[in-house]
Amino acid sequence: MLERELKLIQNMSVREGTKYLVEKHEQWLRSCPPSPSGKFHNHEETLEDHIVDVVCCAQEIAREFKITGDDFDVLVSACILHDMGRVKTTKLGRVEGEDDNWKYYPKTGWSQYDYGKKHPFDSNDLIKENPFHLSDRVRDLVKCHMSHWYAYCPQPRNLLQYAMCIADYLATRIPEMNTEMANRRAHKRGN
């Protein structure tokens, strides 16, 4: 899963740490929709698809702004792991009796806790619980990736944080900007 994206990470420690979390949640990444409400990401079927798109956008940004070396590895790792916290706040089916903050979306058949607002922090926590080389820098990017939607998220203050936010935003809003995204997804599916 996400072999091509993981191979972009040159630092083996960063790659293995990122890969561990991907493999740990592989089934979930392949089944969970990128938008449990069904309102967004209509061009992407699963979180895996969304990750592919975000990494593709990040590569373009990195090329343009000459982000290389460990900085590039941190950016790609963050792009792969940025929504991983949704594993804690998104469940298949209707969640009943747990808490009034769960909302069920019949369109997708998934439930989400508090509209997924905490997932950047849950992603941060998940990485913190499974640390790897440079994971503190990865967590720094993950925490701010929703800053353009949620004011309570840390605001980007350096190039890598901006690159993460922009890559996620572009992948979500304008996938047609780069036909390579569709081609990579088709290749992933064996089409």
Secondary structure, DSSP 8 states (H G I E B T S, - for coil): --HHHHHT--SHHHHHHHHHHHHHTHHHHHHS-S-TTSSS-TT-SSHHHHHHHHHHHHHHHHHHHT--HHHHHHHHHHHHHTTTTHHHHEEES---SS-TTEEEETTTTEEEEGGGTTHHHHHHHHHHHS--TTHHHHHHHHHHTTTTT-TTS----SHHHHHHHHHHHHHHH-GGG-HHHHHHHHHHHT-
